[in-house]
């Protein structure tokens, strides 16, 4: 009976070591390495980016603003217009689009696990919005600018 008890104890103890929780990794670094960076590099080699934009009153303004930035870099812009604002983030995450716009605030973009870039003021002159790119896409972050909070601080510090 003692041998059975000792054996049961060892099996339970072994289970504790075998089935311990793994270190939590949200997989963003793996996603960045395998999907995000290669996609961005290929698009920039072709000198082209894809914008997924919500078809709204603001969409013409958003397209014009992004075009202005990309024209300086001699990068073409392809546009995907969607009537469903909620579907934009899926296009960016899946790699079918590189940038999205649709009057998203910085908080909304972060809640979608994307990176806010290229801040702008809405047509009302008050509301602050941003474009969004894939999380950890530092290439597009450097190309399009920083998030809205940083941009506000830079505007305040400019004489």
Secondary structure, DSSP 8 states (H G I E B T S, - for coil): -HHHHHHHHHHHHHHHHHT-------SHHHHIIIIIHHHHHHHHHTTEEEEEEE-STTHHHHHHHHHHHHHHTT-EEEEEEES-GGGHHHHHHHTS-SEEEEEE-HHHHHHTTEEEEEEEE-TTSS-EEEEEEETT-HHHHHHH---HHHHHHHHHH--
